[in-house]
Amino acid sequence: MWRQVMLYFRTHSYRPDNCQAKETLQNEDEEAVKAAQWILKPMGSERMEMRKRQMAATQETPGAAQAQHSTGNRGSNACCFCWCCCCSCSCLTVRNQEEERARRTSQELQAEGIPNCEESPAPTLEEVNAWAQSFDKLMLTPAGRNAFREFLRTEFSEENMLFWMACEELKQESNKSVIEEKARLIYEDYISILSPKEVSLDSRVREVINRNMLEPSQHTFDDAQLQIYTLMHRDSYPRFMNSAIYKDLLQSLSEKSIEA
């Protein structure tokens, strides 16, 4: 049929002089035109049908958008493999188990509570003023360490103070078995990469600690303790002096001294 259509267009540009040829070509022209009309008519109807379908789809778009929106609300709990958002999806089961495990871990950490601070008398106004003079003076008194530790807790870096205090306690021990046990606990709590209270140490200090742990002593963590002390001095101490914890304490003691 397409061949007849092409023949129709070619004959319009061809004009022979022979009458018989003209009649033949006219007959062929009529057949070609009929064939072209027969072919083009379905094409036109198909186009109309496609246009109708597009118009119908456009009219259905608001409802489809609402359905998609409601599906999106459920999709927050669905995995990439479960399009039906059903409760029996194995991926959802795994996700729920992970969320439950994280919730249980958080509750366990809360149940453990925060380690008690050092026992110390209330600081005096002179002591609190001295804390602003140097970091060493802040760390010399139990009251200063407690106030600074409270500030570190707000910054989620209390482990630095806890590690420093544990190293100080280790230095006071003389019994070899006690030293080994405390060194092991310090390593597990503050040096191990698996610990949630791991302190920030460079690779050189970690290598020194690993060598020292072969024969633990009171000075196994000296390099690490110095590095953490320097970190608190340079990073946390300036912010502590500008914190509400320090300013409120200083203001309350000043008011008490004025009243007295």
Buried (B, 14 or more C-beta within 10 A) or exposed (E): EEEBBEBBEEBEEEEEEEEEEEEEBEEBBEEBEEBBEEEEEEEEEEEEEEEEEEEEEEEEEEEEEEEEEEEEEEBEEBBEEBEEBEEEBEEBEEBEEEEEEEEEEEEEEEEEEEEEBEEEEEBBBEBBBBBEEEBEBBBBBBBBBBBBBBBBBEEEBBBBBBBBBBBEEBBEBEEEEEBBEBBEEBBEBBBEEEEEBBBEBEEEBBEBBEEBBEEBBBEBBBBBBEBBBEBBBEEBBEEBBEBEBBEEBBEEBEEEEEEE
